[in-house]
Amino acid sequence: MTGRHMRRFQQGAALLVFLILLVMAALAVLVNRLTAESMEALRRERTTTALAQARDALLGYAQTLRDRKPDQVYGYLPLPDLGSSRNQNLDPLCLDASGKALEGCDANFFTGLTFDAKGIGPTVVGRFPWRTLGTGPLRDGDGECLWLIISSLHSRIQRATPPPQPPPMNWDTLGQLDIVVANGTASLNNILASPHDRPVAIIFAPGPPLPGQNRSPSGSDDVSQCGGNYDARNYLDPAIATALGGVTNYLGGTNAASDSTGDSDPTNDPDTPKPLHTAGKVFKSSGNFFSNGCNAADCQLLANDIGLSITPDGLFETLRRNANFRSDINSLFDRIVGCLRDGIAAGATLGTGKIAGADNNACYGQNVPPIDYYPNWREMIFTAAPATVNGLSCAGAVLFAGQRGPAQVRVTPADKANPANYLEGGNLTAFVSGTHNFSGPTLLDRIGNGQTAAQDIVRCIPASASLNTVTSPALNALGGQIVAYDPSTRTLTLGRSFSISRSQRAANFSHFFGCSWTPETHLLGNGLRSYFRFRILDRGEGFTFAIIDGDRNSSNVCGAAGEHLGYSGNNGVTPRIIEPKIGIEIDTRRQFSRNDPAYIGGHFGIVYWGDSPDTDDNVHGVPALTSASRPPPQNPPSPLSPTQGAGIYKLDANLSQTPLNQDIHVRVELTRMTTDSANHNSSWLLEVWLLKDSPTTANQIAAMKDTTRPMAQLSPGFAAHVRDTPILFDLRGGACVSDADCSAGYSCSTAEQQCYAPALKNVRLGFTNAQSTRANDQLITINDFFTTWLP
């Protein structure tokens, strides 16, 4: 019995050995089939994947640059990693617990950095900054970490200090790199069709070392992840500078990592960008260069770098998908249109050609949000007057040229002086001929979202000031009005600057109202961010900043005098302001009939509309909360003591009197939170910040002025002073079976057979104020009013 078990065990063991030998033989056959060519293909696939990951990470950095570094416009890229001994990057991400620099970080500034006479930094080459970009070390198919070269004009350390006329950053900014290839001749030849094709960055896979390259570990840098060293000559080819006729993939300076390239003066042509080869292996035979090998006895491999380029067009096509970039450009349009229309209203003449105005002009220049956009993008902007825009008769037009079309070149001063290199089709014809009949979209949008890359953006400059005035006819006989707008200074004045007697004041009490509105309505979309500053020269009743329904209110509406502040009530002369509406009330004195708080020095707060529009639209705490199915939002009640974050707050938390003769800054954000289609309503977040000028509030005020970004991003620790979350119900119309049964602006809910119109679909912005017999002669000025709209 024991023998039989032993024989069975031996037979099983023999079978197992046979199977192992069979598997090993199959593996040997499989390995033999993995030829050198297939291994090379596998390495190349890994390299291609790593390069694509690196490119996507760089473009991702470009899309968020301005959000992280508000002092720079979009278009700049990070520096490479030049080694922990040279990088001067104090980002906590780039330092270990003891403060020692780590590898994989963007150099920021670096040891040995110099700038030319224009303040332009060098082109820089080094390792891919994987830690800064959050990718981890990216390696090619041979296991080497990737390298990166950044063109001088696209490096985020481009300038030491802004020179008088720095090169602009826009989609026409030329890269300072060139691409050459081996094609069987005695030199490497340029393959780019236009200077606009020059890369702004190239990511390199260095491949295995070639003769003359030493990749031993650095003794002065952290190389714990990638190994090797930071001397570019040991990775980027060729190691012998004359091997490819003088073409090298590295630069000069310490470790061959930085040097001036091209020509930093864009007015000088031709320039000489840095030639680089990116196509992989280059061979030399009989004095000629080949890219696909050679069979001669003297065939010599000189280079094996593989590179992936990012061009200006590729960079900005990506940036156009960024809503913040588009918001910046569109806000610049809004600024320019508002300034030019006021200038025309004040008697200025608008020229036809490239836009006028110094880079630092006070109305839409470099120091006005969006900061630095005008000097960088002004060469794309044209004006013409008078004009017709999309069928509207206008005092003038603003045209913004898109990215270049196929035949357009924007390199030399002569190129940039030719409108044909900017404007398209019918707009070009209308501009050159002087007919000025323009058409096109009014907002920059993503490419492919109904808009081509080269499409012109066109804006009408209306033949009126940016704010109108709604006046009280009875006050003319007394010598003036209590609202006035001066387009030459863009100043709105609320209050009386003329003299009357006490008896005249009492006899005309109900006529002391005045309002000012934007002449045009605007689609509210997902909300708005508004900013203005005001100064109280003499206290009185106060005023409101109002957001009113533009489909139900023309630009001649205004409320009643006295405690109504021109926001609520009916003055009997002009149409009243019809709800839905939102007001930010700035109240300089207490009104008991309005449920005002007992805050010495005044208060500000949120108001909507009440149950009785003629009387209680700005009474705090009304309407009372009810169980009604579609109630108006409640005006927030007054807390007994000032409470930041409630719906009402003290006008100046640090004073016991009304702040006079001081600039006071206001920021309003109205943001759509949700839309409930089933119940036909939308919920909103309404936040207001208010600060007076002070050395301690300068940074917060700068954030308040920049409406291109939310305050939560610009100043995360700065909570709103007043806040509310209203629910606005859509407006009901008549019964319906289809949309044809509904009035204009309404649509039919077939499930309910009821017409509905969105509340505040299109809005009008403005200011309301009033005077009473009991208050002083109020006088308030308002300046710098601007709004960014959230699409």
Number of C-alpha atoms within 10 A of each C-alpha: 5 6 8 9 10 11 11 11 12 12 12 12 12 12 12 12 12 12 12 12 12 12 12 12 12 12 12 11 11 11 10 10 10 11 11 10 9 11 12 14 13 13 16 19 14 16 26 18 15 21 25 13 13 26 18 13 18 21 19 16 20 22 24 15 20 17 17 11 11 13 11 17 21 27 24 25 25 24 30 27 30 32 27 24 16 19 24 18 19 15 12 10 12 21 16 10 7 6 10 12 24 22 26 28 30 28 27 19 16 19 12 9 16 17 16 12 9 17 18 24 26 26 27 28 32 30 30 29 29 22 17 22 18 12 14 12 19 21 22 24 22 16 16 20 23 26 27 23 29 28 29 30 28 26 24 21 24 21 20 14 12 12 12 9 10 18 21 18 20 22 23 20 22 28 25 26 26 21 22 18 21 22 15 18 15 16 18 23 15 14 11 13 8 9 20 20 20 25 26 30 29 25 28 31 31 29 26 15 18 18 11 12 18 15 16 10 15 15 10 12 20 20 18 11 12 18 15 20 22 26 22 25 23 23 31 27 29 26 23 16 14 10 14 24 13 12 19 21 24 27 23 15 13 16 17 19 23 25 21 22 22 23 18 23 13 17 13 11 11 12 15 12 20 24 21 21 26 21 17 18 19 26 21 24 19 12 13 16 26 22 18 12 15 17 8 10 8 12 17 17 19 19 27 24 23 22 24 19 21 19 20 23 20 15 22 22 16 17 22 19 15 17 15 18 22 18 23 22 21 21 22 24 24 18 21 20 21 21 22 26 25 23 20 20 19 16 11 12 13 19 14 19 17 18 18 14 14 13 18 14 13 12 18 27 22 18 15 19 22 24 19 21 25 28 21 18 18 20 19 22 23 22 24 26 20 22 25 21 22 16 11 14 16 19 22 26 28 27 27 25 22 20 22 20 16 8 7 18 19 19 20 13 12 10 14 17 14 13 19 19 20 27 29 20 10 14 21 19 17 18 24 15 10 14 15 23 22 26 20 16 14 18 19 23 22 18 15 8 8 8 17 14 19 17 22 28 23 25 26 25 30 24 15 17 24 24 25 21 25 20 24 21 14 15 15 10 8 15 12 17 25 27 28 22 19 15 23 15 14 21 17 22 21 28 28 22 15 11 12 11 9 9 10 12 18 12 11 14 17 20 24 28 30 29 30 28 25 17 19 15 19 17 16 22 15 15 19 21 24 22 22 19 20 21 19 21 16 17 20 24 27 30 29 26 23 24 22 27 25 23 18 14 20 18 22 17 24 35 29 29 26 23 27 30 29 29 37 30 23 21 21 12 15 16 15 21 28 22 20 22 22 26 25 24 23 20 24 25 21 19 16 11 11 17 15 23 23 18 22 17 19 26 25 25 28 27 29 28 28 24 14 12 18 19 18 22 27 31 25 26 19 23 20 15 12 10 7 7 8 15 16 22 22 24 28 22 20 21 16 9 12 18 15 16 16 19 26 30 25 27 27 20 17 9 12 13 14 19 21 13 12 14 18 21 22 21 25 24 23 22 20 20 13 13 15 10 10 8 11 18 18 18 16 20 16 21 24 26 21 22 20 19 13 12 7 8 12 13 12 16 21 14 21 27 25 22 26 28 18 16 24 12 12 20 15 9 10 13 15 19 22 24 23 21 16 19 20 21 24 21 17 16 16 13 16 18 15 14 18 11 17 19 14 10 12 20 20 23 18 13 8 10 15 20 24 23 20 18 23 26 18 18 23 24 23 20 27 30 33 32 31 23 19 12 15 14 19 23 20 23 18 20 17 17 19 18 22 22 20 17 11
